[in-house]
Amino acid sequence: MKNYLTLEDIPNLQQAVNQVIALKKEPYSNEHLGRQKTLGMLFFNPSLRTRLSTQKAAQHLGLKTMVMNFSNEAWALEFEDGTKMSGLRSEHIKEAAAVVSQYCDMVAIRAFASLSDKNKDEEEQVLNNFARYASIPVINMESATAHPLQALADAVTINEQGLTKRPKIVLTWAPHPKALPHAVGNSFSRMVQQLDADFVIAQPQGYELNPEITKNTPLMYDQEEALKDADFVYAKNWCSYSDYGNILRTDEQWMLTAKKMKLTHNAKFMHCLPIRRNVVVSDDVLDHSNSLVIEQANNRTYAAQWVLKQLLENG
């Protein structure tokens, strides 16, 4: 593995999950790997779990970290080739990536979707240009279309529940006051498609994710019907893909409640956080003993540590 840009960079997901769980038991067992090496962390968007968990993962491996918030600490970057840079953007990605490669041994990047230009978002302009011009490994800490660190942590969290049968896993759209990207929904879908699971996605009409990602996954437009007999329920908002970047409905009909969870097979509740209480999900679901959100957040550290370890071992 030379970079970690998408979940597809993992050769064997189940093997990776097993190795993450082993790391969790002995987090400092590979502390020598990153000694005298540096992980650069570039944030074009805010973060809580991703920043702290990745820094902690780096510390477990003996890595030092350097963090920069591009929103207020760096020059605005230009990504297009052949551009006359006479506007607001004063540094080109070619120089920026080359310079970061001199200062760091690896670089992790977080850059959300613009939600204004579908083609540019799907080109992953920030992430892929860093990967193109950097001479060091690049790690995706959430991009326009993917959140593979979260998806790996989610796979670990599901695996840790000691499954005794083929589970039913439901990814359900939930309301939100603002338009959100597709990254978490995309990567969770890609991850569950690799599990031995009955996977269903529930959303209102017009909120279907990219069909190239959902593939043959059953899509349902009746949330309560989709929830029946579910073992895991992952609630997440995303904006429209067909009417890109837009909110088509804002009513509370799709908020996940304790009453709806009673339709499930005593399902575990999952969400990547942060979460808007009593908008996305009611308090009684989030605070229930079946809620796995804190376990998911904890597993972010060990998922990131596994990725960093693979890259360090590959030189």
N, C-alpha and C positions, 0 to 999 in steps of 0.2 A: 504494500500500500504506500504510494508516494504522496498522495493528498487525501484528505477526507472532505469531499465536497458534497456527496450524496450517499444515501444508504447503500447504494449499489457498489460503493467502494469496499464494502465488507465482503470478503470472499464466501464466508459461511456464517450466517446470522446466529444459528444455534450455538455454534462453537464460540463465537464472540460473546454471547450471553453467558455461557458457562465460565468463560475466562474473566468476564466482568465480576461475576459473583465470587470467584476465587480472589480477585484483587480486593474486593470489599472486605474479605476476612483478614487480609494481610496488606493493608494499603501502603506500608513503607518497605515492602519486601524488595522493591526495585528502585530504591532511592538513589542508587549509584548511577542509574542510566542518564539522568539529566544534569549531573554535577558539572558545573562550569559551562552550562548551556542556558540559553535564554529563549523564552516564549514571548513574542510580541503579540499584544491583543489590541486590535483596532475596532472601535465601536462607532458606527455611523448612526446607531440608534440606542436607546436606553436599555438597561439590563439590570436584573438583580441576581436571579438564580444562575444564569449563564456566566456572568462575570465571576461571581464568587466561587461557584462550583469548579470552573475551569482553572481558576487560580489555585484553589485547594488541590485539585488534581495535579497541577504542575509541582506544587510543594511536595506532594507525596513522592514524586519522581526526582526530587532534587533540583528541579528547574527554577531559575529566577524568572520573574515576569516583568514586562514593561507594558503599561496600559496607556492608550491615547484615545480620547474622545474626539472624533473628527468633527462633531457638530459645533464645537467651540474652541478646539485647541489646535487645529491644523488648517493648512491652506485648502481651499476648495479644489477638488481634483477634476481634471479633464480626462475623459475616457475615449473620445473619438480620435481616430487617426486623421492626420492632414488638416486639423483644425487650426485656424488662426486664433490664438488665445488672446484676444483683445477685450474679452468680457470679464466676468467676475472670477472665473476659474484661473488660478495662477500657477498650478503645478500639474504636470501630466503624470498619468499612472506609470508610464515607462520609467521615469526617474524615481517616483515615489516607491515603487515596488523594488527597484534596484537598491535604493538606499536602505529600505527596511531589511532587505536580504543581507546587507552588510552588518547591520546592528543585531540581528536576531538569527537564531537557528531554526525557528519555526514561526509562523504567523497565523493567528486565528482572527477571523473577520466576522463582524455582525453588521448586516446591511439589509434592511427590510425592503419590501416592494414599494414602489411609488404609488401603485394602484391607479395610475393615470395613463400608462402606456403598456398594454399587455405584452406587446412584442419585446420591448426593451426589458421588461421585468423577466420574461421567460428566457431572454438572452443571458440573464444573471451578469449584468454588466460589471458590477463591482467585483464580485467573487471571481468570475472567470478571467477578468483582466489581471487581477493580482496573480492568479495561477499561471497566466500566460507570461507575465513579465518578471515574476519573482524566481529566484534560483533556490528557494527553500520550500519545504512543505507548507501547504495552505490548508487550514481547517475551517470548516463552515460552522460558525456559531449562530446561525440562522440567516438565511438569505431570502431573496424575493419569493422563491418557490419551494424552499426546503428547510427542514430543521432536523438534520440527521442525528445530532447529539440527543435531542429530545426523544426521537423515535427509538434509539438504542436503549435509552433509560426506560422507556415505556415497555419495551420487549423484556427487559430484565424484571421490571415490576410485575408484569403478567406472569412470567415464569416463576417468580418467587411465591406465587399463591398456591403452589403444589397441586397443579391441575390433575384431576383423575379421569377426566373425560374431554372430548373435543368441545371446547367452549364456544358459546355464541357471544360474539363481540359486536357491539353496536357503536358506531360513530354517529352522534346526532348533532345536527346544527342547533345552535341556541341563539337567542336574541342578544343584541348588543347595541348601544347607542351610536357607535361609530363603525365605519367600514374597516374590516380587518383582513390581513392577507390570508393566503391559502397554505402557507408553508407547513404548519403543524398538521392540518388535515391531509395534505399531500403525503408527507413523510409517514404519518401514522398509517395511512392506507397502504403505502408501499411495504411497510413493515408487517402488518397483519396478513397481507397477501402471501407472505413467506411462512406463516404459521399454519399449523393444522387446526384451523378454526372455521366456524361458520360466521362469516363477516357480512354485515349489512350496514349501509349508510342511509340515514334518514335525514331528509331536508325538505323544506317547502319547494314548490315549483319555482324554477329560476335560480336555485342555489346549488345546482349540480356542480361538482368539482370538474376539473379537466378530465374528459373521458379517456384521454391517453394514459392517465394515472389510475383512474378507478377501474378501467378495463371491464371485466365481466362481473365485478362486484354488484350484487343486487342493490338497487336504489329504491327507497320507499318514501312515500309522501305522507304517510300516516304515522306519526311518531309513536303513538301508543301501540299500534299494531307491531311496529318494529321492535319495541321494547319487550314484548312478550317472551318470557323464558330466557332473557339475556343473562349472561354470567358476568360480563363487563360492559359498562356504559361509559363512553368517553364523550363528554359534551364540549363543543367548541364552536365558536362563531367564525364565519368567513363571509366575505362579500360575494356578490354575484360574479361568476366567471363569464357567462354569456353576455351579460350587460356589465362589463368589467369595472370593478371598483365601486359599484353602486350598492346602496341598501334598497331592497325592494319591499321590505316590511320591517316594522319595528315593534309590533304588538307582542304581548307576553305569552301568547298561546303556546310557544315552544319552550318556555322556561322549564327546566327539569325540576320536578317536585317529588316529595316523598310519596304522594299518591301515585304518581306515574311509576316510581321505582317499585311499588308493590306488584306491578305487572311482571316484573323480572323474576329470575331465579335467584333471589337474594343477591343481586348483582353488586359487584364492586364498582365504585364510582371513580372515574379518572378525569383529570384536567391538568394541563401543563402549567397553569398559573402564569401571571396574575389572573384573578377571577373576580367578576363583579357580582357580589352577593345579591340575591333576590332580583337579579336580572337574568343572568345566565343560569343560575341554579339557586334553589332556596336554601336557607340556613340549615334546615333539618336534613338535607342531603349532604351538604358539605361537612357538617359537624358529626355525621353519623359514623359509627365504628367501621362501616364498610367503605368509607372514603379513603382512597389511596394517595391523595394529592401530596401529602408530606413525604411518603415513601418515594414517590416519583421524583420529587425535588432532591431528596437525598441521593438517589441513584444517578442523578446528573453528574455528580462528582466522579463516580466510578466508571461511568460511560466515557466521560472525557479522558479519564486516566488511561483507559484501555486504548483509546485512539492515540494519545500522546505516546504511550509505550510502543505501539506498533510502529509509529514513525521514527522514534528514537532507535529502535532495534533495526530498522531498515536503513539507518545511516542518514 
